[in-house]
Amino acid sequence: MIRLVLRWLSKVVLVGTVIMMVSGWVLAAEDNKACRLIPWSDIESVVGSTVTLNTGLSKLGENTELCSGQTPNAKVLLRVVSGLDPGRDRSGTKEKAGLEMMKKMGVQVEVKTVGPIVCSTLVPPTGKEQMGYNTTCTVRKDTAMAGIEITVHTKSEMVPIDKLFPLAEKMSGRF
């Protein structure tokens, strides 16, 4: 009888611990601005499957928050950067230099810009497919920036810019 009670009690403690861990994780996700940029159901409709939120929620320094998720075929990364200098260079020179560097490496790059939203796709060259196939959209404001990035294993799984752009538009009003 005592063994039975101890087994039952250990299971209750285990379940309680799991519930507390999950509750803490959910609270952490709710506190993370990046995790609140876009409803996860919207992201799931774009990638075509359920996204599992990673528990390693991140804050890089005081001004950058990251939130990531994963499906069997895709990695999702949301980011918010705040506290930016309103007088900073917004010409896109750094970004263009980065894209040019990628092109020199043989990466196929497509860019679409509409107002404050910049979206791009990166297709790795033959032999470098392990880099992944990436679609990213970022939104810029005076003192902040937010982005969504989806990386997949194959070109056929890539999210087109036209599918990710509406999420960037939603994102623009949420940070």
Secondary structure as UniProt FT lines:
FT   HELIX           2..31
FT   HELIX           34..36
FT   HELIX           40..47
FT   STRAND          52..53
FT   STRAND          58..60
FT   TURN            61..63
FT   STRAND          64..70
FT   STRAND          74..81
FT   TURN            86..87
FT   HELIX           93..104
FT   TURN            105..106
FT   STRAND          108..114
FT   TURN            115..116
FT   STRAND          117..123
FT   TURN            126..127
FT   HELIX           129..131
FT   STRAND          133..140
FT   STRAND          145..152
FT   HELIX           155..157
FT   HELIX           161..172
//
